[in-house]
Amino acid sequence: MKIFKIAFICTLAIGLLVVAALAAGDAARGKILFNDPKLANGTAGVSCNSCHPGGKGLENAGGRADLAKIINACIVKTNKGKALDPKSADMADLSAYIKSLKGK
């Protein structure tokens, strides 16, 4: 019985780690999206990188509570795209990339 409890706890812990890792987003994929002018079906022909080359000016944005709202404002107004779902993988990845810019 003790072995089953230990196995259950280990399985639960691994599951939580996987969920946390997925929720954090993939900064490498976020960088690709950051450079994609067609992000969120954008029609303006510009990417995030067009206004923020190499993430310039966003070094402190990663700590903002309203980061998803700011990202969507740029997508809609500048890129002429559709706002991303704040809970989507694309938003998590873009946020992870912007957070990775801190200190650069």
N, CA and C atoms as a LAMMPS dump frame, in Angstrom:
ITEM: TIMESTEP
0
ITEM: NUMBER OF ATOMS
312
ITEM: BOX BOUNDS ff ff ff
-5.0000000000000000e+02 5.0000000000000000e+02
-5.0000000000000000e+02 5.0000000000000000e+02
-5.0000000000000000e+02 5.0000000000000000e+02
ITEM: ATOMS id mol type element x y z
1 1 1 N 0.827 -1.193 0
2 1 2 C 0 0 0
3 1 3 C 0.868 1.254 0
4 2 1 N 1.961 1.201 0.75
5 2 2 C 2.855 2.358 0.827
6 2 3 C 3.468 2.657 -0.542
7 3 1 N 3.781 1.629 -1.296
8 3 2 C 4.371 1.805 -2.631
9 3 3 C 3.373 2.491 -3.556
10 4 1 N 2.102 2.12 -3.444
11 4 2 C 1.079 2.746 -4.276
12 4 3 C 0.932 4.226 -3.951
13 5 1 N 1.008 4.575 -2.686
14 5 2 C 0.916 5.98 -2.285
15 5 3 C 2.086 6.771 -2.857
16 6 1 N 3.269 6.215 -2.762
17 6 2 C 4.464 6.885 -3.28
18 6 3 C 4.364 7.036 -4.801
19 7 1 N 3.92 5.975 -5.476
20 7 2 C 3.774 6.033 -6.935
21 7 3 C 2.733 7.081 -7.326
22 8 1 N 1.634 7.137 -6.586
23 8 2 C 0.584 8.112 -6.872
24 8 3 C 1.104 9.529 -6.686
25 9 1 N 1.803 9.787 -5.624
26 9 2 C 2.338 11.121 -5.345
27 9 3 C 3.353 11.525 -6.413
28 10 1 N 4.199 10.585 -6.817
29 10 2 C 5.192 10.883 -7.863
30 10 3 C 4.503 11.198 -9.192
31 11 1 N 3.491 10.422 -9.537
32 11 2 C 2.749 10.657 -10.777
33 11 3 C 2.066 12.018 -10.749
34 12 1 N 1.475 12.339 -9.624
35 12 2 C 0.819 13.639 -9.468
36 12 3 C 1.819 14.781 -9.597
37 13 1 N 2.976 14.646 -8.966
38 13 2 C 4.004 15.689 -9.021
39 13 3 C 4.51 15.888 -10.446
40 14 1 N 4.733 14.802 -11.16
41 14 2 C 5.197 14.908 -12.545
42 14 3 C 4.135 15.578 -13.407
43 15 1 N 2.884 15.217 -13.201
44 15 2 C 1.792 15.842 -13.944
45 15 3 C 1.724 17.339 -13.712
46 16 1 N 1.889 17.751 -12.472
47 16 2 C 1.861 19.176 -12.15
48 16 3 C 3.028 19.914 -12.793
49 17 1 N 4.19 19.288 -12.828
50 17 2 C 5.352 19.903 -13.472
51 17 3 C 5.123 20.083 -14.969
52 18 1 N 4.523 19.098 -15.6
53 18 2 C 4.239 19.185 -17.038
54 18 3 C 3.236 20.304 -17.312
55 19 1 N 2.187 20.373 -16.512
56 19 2 C 1.183 21.429 -16.685
57 19 3 C 1.814 22.808 -16.495
58 20 1 N 2.655 22.951 -15.48
59 20 2 C 3.313 24.236 -15.224
60 20 3 C 4.231 24.614 -16.392
61 21 1 N 4.942 23.642 -16.921
62 21 2 C 5.845 23.918 -18.043
63 21 3 C 5.063 24.349 -19.282
64 22 1 N 3.941 23.697 -19.545
65 22 2 C 3.134 24.068 -20.704
66 22 3 C 2.494 25.432 -20.531
67 23 1 N 2.084 25.758 -19.337
68 23 2 C 1.445 27.049 -19.076
69 23 3 C 2.435 28.191 -19.196
70 24 1 N 3.697 27.918 -18.951
71 24 2 C 4.716 28.961 -18.992
72 24 3 C 5.003 29.426 -20.417
73 25 1 N 4.727 28.602 -21.39
74 25 2 C 4.962 28.98 -22.777
75 25 3 C 6.369 28.644 -23.242
76 26 1 N 6.539 28.657 -24.535
77 26 2 C 7.799 28.323 -25.188
78 26 3 C 8.38 29.598 -25.796
79 27 1 N 9.429 30.125 -25.177
80 27 2 C 10.024 31.39 -25.628
81 27 3 C 10.576 31.287 -27.051
82 28 1 N 11.117 30.132 -27.434
83 28 2 C 11.655 29.979 -28.791
84 28 3 C 10.533 30.089 -29.831
85 29 1 N 9.4 29.464 -29.547
86 29 2 C 8.254 29.568 -30.453
87 29 3 C 7.689 30.992 -30.411
88 30 1 N 7.718 31.609 -29.24
89 30 2 C 7.262 32.99 -29.113
90 30 3 C 8.079 33.936 -29.974
91 31 1 N 9.372 33.678 -30.066
92 31 2 C 10.242 34.523 -30.906
93 31 3 C 9.862 34.387 -32.376
94 32 1 N 9.515 33.175 -32.781
95 32 2 C 9.073 32.962 -34.168
96 32 3 C 7.785 33.742 -34.428
97 33 1 N 6.837 33.66 -33.492
98 33 2 C 5.582 34.402 -33.638
99 33 3 C 5.836 35.912 -33.642
100 34 1 N 6.762 36.361 -32.814
101 34 2 C 7.115 37.779 -32.707
102 34 3 C 7.598 38.324 -34.043
103 35 1 N 8.203 37.461 -34.85
104 35 2 C 8.749 37.871 -36.147
105 35 3 C 7.832 37.559 -37.327
106 36 1 N 6.642 37.056 -37.045
107 36 2 C 5.712 36.637 -38.095
108 36 3 C 4.699 37.743 -38.416
109 37 1 N 4.774 38.343 -39.624
110 37 2 C 3.824 39.406 -39.971
111 37 3 C 2.388 38.902 -40.131
112 38 1 N 2.21 37.603 -40.229
113 38 2 C 0.865 37.047 -40.385
114 38 3 C 0.309 36.524 -39.053
115 39 1 N 0.958 36.874 -37.954
116 39 2 C 0.477 36.485 -36.628
117 39 3 C -0.968 36.929 -36.465
118 40 1 N -1.796 36.034 -35.987
119 40 2 C -3.211 36.33 -35.714
120 40 3 C -3.923 36.878 -36.95
121 41 1 N -3.538 36.35 -38.111
122 41 2 C -4.129 36.775 -39.393
123 41 3 C -3.918 38.26 -39.673
124 42 1 N -2.771 38.768 -39.242
125 42 2 C -2.446 40.173 -39.488
126 42 3 C -2.369 40.481 -40.975
127 43 1 N -2.894 41.643 -41.35
128 43 2 C -2.925 42.025 -42.767
129 43 3 C -2.081 43.255 -43.074
130 44 1 N -1.439 43.831 -42.068
131 44 2 C -0.663 45.06 -42.284
132 44 3 C 0.735 44.796 -42.834
133 45 1 N 1.161 43.538 -42.832
134 45 2 C 2.48 43.211 -43.354
135 45 3 C 3.618 43.536 -42.404
136 46 1 N 3.311 43.755 -41.138
137 46 2 C 4.344 44.035 -40.142
138 46 3 C 4.262 42.998 -39.024
139 47 1 N 5.397 42.772 -38.387
140 47 2 C 5.454 41.868 -37.24
141 47 3 C 5.715 42.696 -35.989
142 48 1 N 5.682 42.052 -34.861
143 48 2 C 6.036 42.744 -33.606
144 48 3 C 7.457 43.301 -33.723
145 49 1 N 8.318 42.535 -34.385
146 49 2 C 9.714 42.917 -34.545
147 49 3 C 9.881 44.175 -35.401
148 50 1 N 8.897 44.501 -36.213
149 50 2 C 8.976 45.703 -37.039
150 50 3 C 9.055 46.961 -36.177
151 51 1 N 8.31 46.985 -35.088
152 51 2 C 8.308 48.147 -34.185
153 51 3 C 9.272 47.969 -33.014
154 52 1 N 9.556 46.72 -32.68
155 52 2 C 10.415 46.405 -31.529
156 52 3 C 11.538 45.478 -31.982
157 53 1 N 12.491 45.988 -32.792
158 53 2 C 13.557 45.122 -33.316
159 53 3 C 14.338 44.437 -32.199
160 54 1 N 14.369 43.116 -32.273
161 54 2 C 15.077 42.346 -31.247
162 54 3 C 14.438 42.461 -29.872
163 55 1 N 13.206 42.926 -29.821
164 55 2 C 12.515 43.094 -28.543
165 55 3 C 12.825 44.411 -27.852
166 56 1 N 13.527 45.3 -28.562
167 56 2 C 13.917 46.587 -27.974
168 56 3 C 12.7 47.343 -27.441
169 57 1 N 12.831 47.824 -26.228
170 57 2 C 11.765 48.569 -25.582
171 57 3 C 10.814 47.704 -24.779
172 58 1 N 10.973 46.395 -24.868
173 58 2 C 10.081 45.489 -24.149
174 58 3 C 10.769 44.778 -22.982
175 59 1 N 11.971 45.209 -22.659
176 59 2 C 12.765 44.535 -21.631
177 59 3 C 12.059 44.47 -20.279
178 60 1 N 11.217 45.429 -19.979
179 60 2 C 10.529 45.462 -18.688
180 60 3 C 9.046 45.117 -18.795
181 61 1 N 8.587 44.796 -19.987
182 61 2 C 7.162 44.521 -20.191
183 61 3 C 6.733 43.171 -19.632
184 62 1 N 7.659 42.231 -19.528
185 62 2 C 7.322 40.883 -19.093
186 62 3 C 6.723 40.789 -17.703
187 63 1 N 6.986 41.755 -16.857
188 63 2 C 6.473 41.724 -15.5
189 63 3 C 5.099 42.352 -15.343
190 64 1 N 4.548 42.857 -16.416
191 64 2 C 3.249 43.545 -16.337
192 64 3 C 2.104 42.548 -16.237
193 65 1 N 1.145 42.852 -15.382
194 65 2 C -0.03 41.997 -15.212
195 65 3 C -0.928 42.041 -16.446
196 66 1 N -0.862 43.131 -17.206
197 66 2 C -1.717 43.299 -18.383
198 66 3 C -0.978 43.01 -19.692
199 67 1 N 0.042 42.149 -19.638
200 67 2 C 0.858 41.865 -20.816
201 67 3 C 0.013 41.332 -21.98
202 68 1 N -0.896 40.41 -21.723
203 68 2 C -1.73 39.848 -22.793
204 68 3 C -2.573 40.943 -23.448
205 69 1 N -3.073 41.861 -22.65
206 69 2 C -3.885 42.96 -23.176
207 69 3 C -3.032 43.859 -24.075
208 70 1 N -1.809 44.12 -23.668
209 70 2 C -0.903 44.955 -24.46
210 70 3 C -0.544 44.261 -25.777
211 71 1 N -0.249 42.97 -25.697
212 71 2 C 0.066 42.207 -26.914
213 71 3 C -1.108 42.276 -27.884
214 72 1 N -2.314 42.058 -27.382
215 72 2 C -3.493 42.088 -28.251
216 72 3 C -3.743 43.475 -28.834
217 73 1 N -3.462 44.52 -28.079
218 73 2 C -3.637 45.874 -28.61
219 73 3 C -2.724 46.084 -29.819
220 74 1 N -1.492 45.627 -29.737
221 74 2 C -0.561 45.756 -30.874
222 74 3 C -1.022 44.908 -32.059
223 75 1 N -1.481 43.701 -31.779
224 75 2 C -1.94 42.821 -32.857
225 75 3 C -3.112 43.455 -33.598
226 76 1 N -4.068 43.975 -32.861
227 76 2 C -5.276 44.531 -33.477
228 76 3 C -5.001 45.872 -34.16
229 77 1 N -4.322 46.779 -33.472
230 77 2 C -4.135 48.13 -34.011
231 77 3 C -3.035 48.212 -35.063
232 78 1 N -1.896 47.624 -34.792
233 78 2 C -0.752 47.765 -35.688
234 78 3 C -0.688 46.671 -36.747
235 79 1 N -0.869 45.421 -36.333
236 79 2 C -0.755 44.298 -37.263
237 79 3 C -2.045 44.064 -38.046
238 80 1 N -3.131 44.732 -37.607
239 80 2 C -4.449 44.548 -38.228
240 80 3 C -4.865 43.08 -38.204
241 81 1 N -4.607 42.442 -37.059
242 81 2 C -4.971 41.044 -36.884
243 81 3 C -6.094 40.896 -35.879
244 82 1 N -6.392 39.664 -35.548
245 82 2 C -7.445 39.357 -34.586
246 82 3 C -6.805 39.081 -33.235
247 83 1 N -7.402 39.587 -32.183
248 83 2 C -6.879 39.391 -30.83
249 83 3 C -6.76 37.903 -30.518
250 84 1 N -5.695 37.558 -29.834
251 84 2 C -5.483 36.174 -29.401
252 84 3 C -6.256 35.909 -28.119
253 85 1 N -6.681 34.685 -27.954
254 85 2 C -7.274 34.263 -26.681
255 85 3 C -6.173 34.369 -25.634
256 86 1 N -6.413 35.098 -24.548
257 86 2 C -5.377 35.254 -23.516
258 86 3 C -4.878 33.931 -22.933
259 87 1 N -5.659 32.871 -23.081
260 87 2 C -5.264 31.566 -22.54
261 87 3 C -4.719 30.624 -23.615
262 88 1 N -4.494 31.14 -24.819
263 88 2 C -4.024 30.299 -25.925
264 88 3 C -2.528 30.01 -25.816
265 89 1 N -2.106 28.984 -26.532
266 89 2 C -0.686 28.631 -26.588
267 89 3 C 0.118 29.758 -27.237
268 90 1 N -0.438 30.391 -28.275
269 90 2 C 0.272 31.498 -28.934
270 90 3 C 0.533 32.638 -27.951
271 91 1 N -0.471 32.972 -27.147
272 91 2 C -0.289 34.049 -26.168
273 91 3 C 0.739 33.653 -25.117
274 92 1 N 0.685 32.407 -24.659
275 92 2 C 1.658 31.941 -23.665
276 92 3 C 3.072 31.996 -24.234
277 93 1 N 3.215 31.611 -25.504
278 93 2 C 4.538 31.61 -26.132
279 93 3 C 5.066 33.034 -26.362
280 94 1 N 4.213 33.919 -26.852
281 94 2 C 4.626 35.321 -27.023
282 94 3 C 5.007 35.946 -25.684
283 95 1 N 4.21 35.689 -24.675
284 95 2 C 4.5 36.215 -23.334
285 95 3 C 5.824 35.672 -22.813
286 96 1 N 6.06 34.379 -23.032
287 96 2 C 7.323 33.773 -22.579
288 96 3 C 8.514 34.434 -23.269
289 97 1 N 8.382 34.715 -24.567
290 97 2 C 9.477 35.374 -25.282
291 97 3 C 9.711 36.771 -24.73
292 98 1 N 8.657 37.526 -24.524
293 98 2 C 8.805 38.896 -24
294 98 3 C 9.399 38.866 -22.592
295 99 1 N 8.986 37.9 -21.789
296 99 2 C 9.563 37.773 -20.436
297 99 3 C 11.054 37.418 -20.505
298 100 1 N 11.452 36.703 -21.562
299 100 2 C 12.868 36.308 -21.693
300 100 3 C 13.756 37.501 -22.047
301 101 1 N 13.171 38.619 -22.434
302 101 2 C 13.938 39.793 -22.825
303 101 3 C 14.471 40.582 -21.614
304 102 1 N 13.948 40.298 -20.44
305 102 2 C 14.345 41.023 -19.244
306 102 3 C 15.861 40.962 -19.052
307 103 1 N 16.46 42.109 -18.879
308 103 2 C 17.904 42.179 -18.652
309 103 3 C 18.745 42.173 -19.899
310 104 1 N 18.125 42.199 -21.067
311 104 2 C 18.923 42.202 -22.314
312 104 3 C 19.187 43.599 -22.782
